[in-house]
Amino acid sequence: MKITFELRSPVSRLATIVAVMCGGAIFIGLSAARFVISVITDPESRAETAIIEGVANYFPNSAWAQARMASRLIESGVDVTEDHEHTAARAVHYAARAVALAPHNYEFRILLAAAKELRGDLAEAEVELRAALKQAPHLVNVHWRLANLLLRIDKLDQAGVEFRLASEADPELITPTLNLMWQAS
């Protein structure tokens, strides 16, 4: 199969050159955006919080950029320039945007639960962890996180069920589970 173009007029040549250059520019721009997002959202990258926030704000439709910013705020705790409530509110904001952009990603729901815990809203954190559990019912980490949260809000019976599920899946959790349940009772 052979495709040939005959561009005899200068206008058609110019139009072809412009179209190819525009297509190339769009491709390069999209590739650069994808590269920036992948570098900044890599948990191993040592980007400053301000840079991560700039990327999250510049690419508001990137769930991964939003999640990375929420994660940074949660892991960094309270910044000396702002109070705990403001940091927690920003973490919830970015995590909620990540969940809204990718509602079927259980990791973003866990992140939103952690942000809501940071804000002190344990009931909403429980809702998010239960939603994550619906999306990933066999993941030990989700059961473990939910069990610990339930334990902190004095729902011992429900926590016991989640601890049992987690420790059945990972026998190494039996000792920490027994220690936590003993302390709570």
N, C-alpha and C positions, 0 to 999 in steps of 0.2 A: 504494500500500500504506500502510495506516494502522494504527498500533498504539496502543491505548488501554489505560490501566490505571485501574481504579476502586478507589481506596483509601478505603473508607468508614470503616473502623474505625481508631481511634487507634493500635492495636498494629501494624497493617499499614503505616501511615504512618511510624511510628517505625522499624520494621524496614527499610523502604525507605531512609529517611534514613541510618540507620546503615550499611547496605550500600553506598550511594553514597559516603559519607564514607570508609569503609574502602578501597573501591576507589580513590578519589582519593588517599588517603594512600599506598597501595602504589605507585601510579603516580608520585607525586611522589618517593617514596623511591628507587625504581628510577632515575628520571630524574636525581636528584641524585647517586646513586652512579656512574652512567655519566658524568655531567659531571665529577665529581672525578677519575675514572680517566682520562678523555680529556685533562684539563688536565695532570695530573701526569705522564702517560706521554708527553706531547709532548716530543720532544728539545729543542725551543726554549724550554721553560719553565725558569725559573731557580730551581726549587724547591731548598730545602736537602736534603741527604742524609737528615737526620732525618725530614723530612716525607715524602720518597719512601719511606723505610723504614716509616714509620707507615702509609702507604696500602697498601704491599705486604703488611704484616702484617694490616691491617684487612680487606683484600680478598684472602684467600689463594687464591681460585679465579680470579683475574684473571691470565692469562698475561702480559698487557702490563705490569701493575704489577710482577710479579716480574722481567720482562726489564728494565724501566727501572731497577730497583734494582741488578740485576747490572751493567748498563751503567754506571751511576754509579760503582759500586765499581771497575770495571775502568778507567774513564777517569780517576778521581781518583787511582789508585795507592794508595800507602800513606798512611793517615791518621796524624797525629802522635799520636793517642791510642791507636792499636793497631798491632801489628806486621804485617809483610808477610804472614805465614802466615795470620793471622786474617782479614785483608782478603780474601785469595785464597780462603780457605775459605768466607767469606760470599758472595763473588761466585759461586762454584761452586754453593752452596746455592740461591741465587735463580735462577740460570740453569737449573739442573737442574729446579727447580719449574716454570719457564716451559716447558721442553721437555716435561715430564710433562703439563702442562695443554694444550699445543698441539704434539703430536709431529710434525705435518706442516708446521710452519713452519720453513723452512730458516734464517731469520734467527736464531731462537732457538738452533739448533744451532751456528751460527757464534759466537754469544755464549758458549755453553757451552764451545766450543773455546778461545776467548780467555781465559775464566776458568780453564780447566785449564792453559793456557799460563802464566798469571799464577802459578798454584800450582806450576808446574814439572813438571807431568805431561804431557810432550809426546806420549807414546804414546796417551794417552786423548784428547788434543786432535786427533791425527791421525784417530782413530776418529770423532770428532764431525764433523770436516771432510769425511771420506768419506761420512758419512751425509747431510750437507748437500748434497754433490755429487750424491748419488743423487736428492735431491729437486729440485735445481736444476742439472741437468747443463750447461746452456748459459750459466750466469752466469760471467763472466770473473773477478769478485771471488773467487768460491769457488776457482777453479783457481789464482788468484794466491796466495791465502792458504795453500792446501795446498802449493803449490810452495815457498813460503818456509819453511814448517814442515819439509817434507821436506829441504830444503837444510840447515836447522839441525841435523837429526838424522842427517846424513850419508847420506841416501838419494838420492845424486846422480842415478842413472838415473831413478828415479821422479820426482824434482823436474824433471828435464829434460823429461819427458813433459808434466807439468802446465804448466811454463813455455811449452812449445811451443803447447799448446792455448790458453793465455791470450794469448800474443802473436799467434797466428793470428786470434783474435777481436778483438784490439785492437792494431793495429800500433804504437801509441805505446809499448807495453811491450817492444818488441824491444831497445831500448838498455838499459833497466834490467835486463832479463833477461840480456843478454850480460855486463853488468858484474857481476851477482851470480854468474853461473856462472863467470866468469873468476876472481873472488875466491875462490870455493869450491874451484876445482881446483888 
